[in-house]
Amino acid sequence: MNILQWRRGLLFLSAVLCAEFAIVRVSLGEEPRVILSCPLKNIPLPPMVPVRMQEASVMMMLDTGATLMKLDSRFADFLVKTDQTELATTANGVQMLLPLGLVPSFQLGSKKITQAYASVVSFQPFQEFFGVEYQGSVPYSVLVGTALKLDFDSAILEILDGKIDMPPDWSHLPVALSSDGGCPLVHLTVHGADVDFLIDTGYNGCCSISAELAQKLLAADQAVMPSLQGKSLDGNGTVTAGKIGGFKSGTLMGKDLKGVEFSVTEGTPKLGMSWFLAFNLILDTRQSKLFYKLRENPPPPIAPESMTGAVFQFAKEKLVIARLRPGGGPAQTAGLQVGDVVTRLGGVDHLHLDGPTVYELIAKSSGKRIECEYIRDGDLKNVRHSVIEVGKTKSRWDFSGDQKN
């Protein structure tokens, strides 16, 4: 082998070694580590994650709109008593002091969290509202130093640890922390008004704005407030009525606001799960950024109570008609009354009826008939049958058909 051949061989070997080293460096140094991966529903439901506490494995809501952990009263024995208290504000603006206990440690995927403060509340009202059983909520603070990824197209929730590079063709917004405990806020402009929105995965509406901004939008003919009353859930599990409106124009985060639903709040304005369904997003706490991209064909979040004229409630594994729309509606026309227990809906029996199932059944039945089997006054021998004429899809992204102020 001559000198020229030897040098060429050495250069080739160096190139191979460099290439292999580069591959190893990228695969080991650049890919973020997955702390937790679990299914994500493509409906406006707060994301649920498995949490390991002592020897118990429980499902909890991952709530970026909360600063402290909450546990169902049945898990009160997990807490170490302290003299600390939390000043909690309900959806109605009422403030109250809640005693705080200390959770010695718990496991979220492969991430161990130590000494988290928590309050004890009854989660039964939350379960009846969403129709999903869970035993508490974990706050945004447990995600510090990690990234929360909500990939609705792949139906996967992930918590990642490591450097997150912005995916191609995505956008990003800086994220600040609220002064009352560190919840994530994004600064956006709505029709010329600067608004700090709370990124709130515990809120299942599209967005909420202040009464002052709502009045300005109405006066400028940029919003509509139909004669509808929505419903929300405060920190004590109380279902409250709220004023619901819709935008008539504008954009937000690149999404067309025309017809998008909003509620009026006395607290911090929020972006909730019905809004996030339009995006895939990554909330990166290490870089204080929100990476996001509009989805191509996301299913619009529906309003089941508007389509059926009934509010369903889940109590003690039973699906109950909790309210009927004033002035009549499809459910009332079908003969249903408040208090009726639904034993079968759309061919699904009561053992398999929960919030997501009912939601999907109504969404698929838009403009169609859905069979309903129910009992009244607890009379198990007298099973009644009816058919509900489900209204056309009432999307929370489409308020354009309601033009009454």
N, C-alpha and C positions, 0 to 999 in steps of 0.2 A: 504494500500500500504506500503510495507516494504521499508527500506532504499535503498536496491539494485535496486528495481523497480523504485523508485523515481529518483535515480541518472541516470539510463538508460534513463528515460523519459526526464530528463533535457539535457542529451547529445544529444538525438535525436532532441529535440526542438532547441538546439543551432546549430546543423548541418543544420537544415532546414532554420533557420534565416540567417546563414552564406552563404548558397547557394543562397538564395533570394537576399541578399545584394550583392553577387558577380555578379549575373545576372544584377542587377540594375546598378552596377558600370561599368560593361563592356558596357552595352547598352547606358548609358548616357555619359560615360567618354572616351570611346575608339573610337566610330564611328565618323568619320569626318562629319561635317555638309555640306550639298550640297548647295552651293551658286547659282549655275546655272546648269541646265541640258537641253540640246537641241540636236536635231538630228545631226548626223555626216555622211557625204557622204563617201562611200567607193571608192572614186576616188581622184586623186591628186588635190583637190581643197582647197584653204585656208579656214579654218573653219570659218563659219559665226555665229555671236551671236547677239541676240537682245539687243539694248541699248536704255535706256530711257533718253531723253534729254528734260528738261522742260516738255512740254506736248506732245512731239513727240516721237514715238517709231520707231526706224530705225534699219536696219540691217548693221552690220559692220564686217570687217575682223578682226580676232584675230591674231595679227602679233607679234610673239615672236622675230622677227628680227628687230623690230623697237623700238626706245627709246621714241618717242613722238607720240602723237595722230595726226591723219590727218582727216580733214572733207572735204566733198564735198563743192564746192563753194556756193551751194544753201543754206548751213547752216552757212554762214559766220556771219550772224546776231547773232548767239548764242555766239560769242566770244567777250570778253572784250579786247579792244586794249591794247597792252603793247609796251615797247621799246625793248623787247627781240627778238633775231633772232636765227635761226638754220643754221649751216653749213651743207648742205646736199650734199651727193656725189652720182651721178648717176651711173648706171651700166657701163658707159663708162669712169668713173673716173673723170668726170667733177664736180667741186665743185661750189656751189652757195649758197648765203645767202637767207633764207626765213624768212619773218616776222612771229612772233609767237603771237597768242592771248591766252587768258586765258578762259578755260571752267569753269564756277563757280562750277558746279557739274553735275554728271550724274550717272545713275544707271545701274549696270551690274548684273543682277539677283537681289539678296538681298544685294549686296555689293554696298555701296555708295562711289563714288570717288569724291574728292573735289579738286578744283584748279589744273586742269590738263592743261599743255601747249599744244597747237595744232597749226598746220599750215593748210592753206587752199589750196587745189589742186582740179583740175577737175578729178573726178573719172570716167568720161565717157570712156576714153581709157581702164581703168581697166575692166569696165563692158563689153566693146566690146571684150576684150581679153579673159576673163573668161566666158562671156555669162551669167553672173549672176548680177542682180542689187543690189548694196549696196552703202552706202552713206559715208563710211569712214573706218578708221581702229583704233583699240585700241591697245596700245603697251604692251610689256612685263611688264612694270613698274606697271600696274594696278593689276598684279598677285602677287606682293610681299606679302609674308606671307600666300599665298594660294598654292594650287596644281592644275595643269592642267592635266586632264585625257583624253586621246584619246583612246577610246575603239572601234576599228573598227569592231571587231567581233559582238559587240552588237549595233553598229552604234550609239553610244552616246558620246557626249562631256560633260564633267562635270568639274566645278570648285569647289574644295573642301576646307574647312577650318577646320583645326585640325591636330592631329598627324596622319601621314600616315605610316602604317607599310608595309614593302615590301611584296607583295604577294608571296606565295610559288612558288618556281621554277623560279622566276624572277631573273634578274641580275640588277646591278646598276652601275652607273658611277658618279663620282663627277662632279658638275657643278660649273664653275667659271663665273664671270661677266666681260664683255668686258670693256676696259678702256674708251670707247667713250660714255658711258651712261648706261651701265648695261644690255646688252643683254646676254643670256645664252650661254656659250661655253663648249664643252666637248673636252678633250684632247685624241686623238686617234692616232694609228700608222698605216700608209698605206705603205706597202712594205718597212719597215725600216725607213720611214720618219715620224717625229712627226708633227702632224697637229692639230691645234685648230679649230674645226668646230663650226660654229654658228648654233644653233638649230633654224631654221627659218620656222615657219608655214606659212609665207607669200610667200614662194618660192615654186613653184609647180614642180621643177625638182627633180632628185634623189639627186645629190650632185654636188658641184663645187669645183675645186681645182685650185691651182696656175699654171700659164704657166710653171714655173720652174719645178714643180713636174710632170706635164704632159710630159715635154720633157725627164725627167729622166725615167719615166715609159716606154715611147716609145723606148728610147735607150736600155733599159733592156728587151725589148720585153714583157713587162707586161701590155701593153695597146695598143689599136688600135684607129686610128683617121680616120674614113671613110670620104669620100668626101661629107659630109653633113653639112648643116648649120642649127643650131637650132634657137630658138627665145626666148627672155626674155623681161621682162618689168622693166624699171627703175623707180626711185621714182617720175619722172614727168609724168609717163604714156606713155612713148615712147617705142614702140616695137623695139628691136634691134636684129640684127643677132649675133649669137655666135658660137664658135667652140665646136662641140660635139664629144665625144669619148666614148670608153668603156673599162672596165678592162678586162684583159685576165685571171687573177688569183687572189688569195688572199681572205681574209675574213675581215669583218668589223662588229663589234657588234654581232659576231656570224653568220652573213649572208654571204653566198658565193658571192664573188664579180664578178665571171666570167660572163662577158657579161653585167654587170651593167653599165648604162649610166652615164657619167659625162660631165659637161661643164667646160670650162676654164674661170676663172674670174680674174680681176685685183684687186678685193677687198678681203674681208674676205671669206675663204672657208665656204661653207654652206652644211647642211643636210636639205633637203626639204621634201615636202609632198609625192612625189613619193617614196622616201626612207622610210618614216615613215609608208607607207601602209604595209610594211613587219612586223610591230610590233604592239603590244598594249603597251602604255607607259604612265607614270606619271611623269610630270616635277614638282618636289616638291621644291618650292622656300624657304621654311622654313628650310629644311635640306640640301639645295643645292645639290640635287641628282636627277638623271634621272633613274627611274625604268623602265625596259623594258623587253619584252619577245617576241621572234619570234612567229609569227602566224603559224598555221599548214598548211592551204591552202588559203593564201590570193590571190585575183585576181591580176594579174600583171598589173601595169599601162601601158596603151598603148600609142602609138604615132599616133594619127589620121591622121596627115598630111602625114606621111609616108605610111599609109595604103590606103589612098584615093588619094594621090597626090594633095591635095588641102588644103588651110588654110581657115577656115571659120571665119567670123567676124560678130559680132552681133551689128548692128547699127540701132537705132531708131526702135526697135522691129522687125527688119528684119535680116534674116540670109543671108549673102552675101558671094560670093566667092571672097576672098581678094587676094589670090595668087594661082598660079598653079606651080607644081614642074617643074623646068627647065628640058628640055629634054623629057617631056611627063610623063604621069601617068594615072591611072584609070579615074580620073575626066575629063582630057583632051580627052582621048579616047572616053568617053561618050558624048563628044560634048560641055561640059561646058566651059564657058569663064569667065575671071575676070570681076566682076561687076554683074554677074547674081544673081538674088534674088531667093533664094530657098523658095518655098511656101509650099512644102510637102517633107518629107524625111522619107523613111521607113514606110509610112502610117501615120505619125504624121504631123499635119498641123502646119503652122508657128506660130499660137497663143500659141502652147505648146512646141515650139522648143527653148531650151536654152542650155547653155554649157553642163551641166550634161546629159541632154537628148540626145544631139548629140553624146556625148562621149560614152554613153551606147549603142546607136544604132549602132555605128561603131564597138564597141567591140563585140556585139552580131552577127554582120554581117561578122566577119572575114572569109575570103575565100569564101564568098557568094556574091550574087547580092542584091543590095539595090536600090529600086525605088526612083527616084528623079524627082520632079516637080518644074519647075522654070519659071521665066519670064525674058526677056532680053530688055534692053533699056527702061524700065518702061512701056512696052506695056502690060497693064493688060488684054487686049482681046486675046493676043497670049500666052497662057500657053503652055509650052513645056514639053515633057516627055522624060525621059532617064533612063538608068540603069547603075549604077556604079558597076564595078566588084571590090569589096573591097579586098585588098591584105590580105595575111595571117597576123596574129597578129604580130604587131611590138611592142614588149614589151620593156619598158625602163629598164627592168631587163634582157634582152636577146639581146645583141649585137653580139652574137657568130657567126651569119651568115655573118657579115661584117668584112672581113679580109683585106681590102685595107688600106694601110697607105698613 
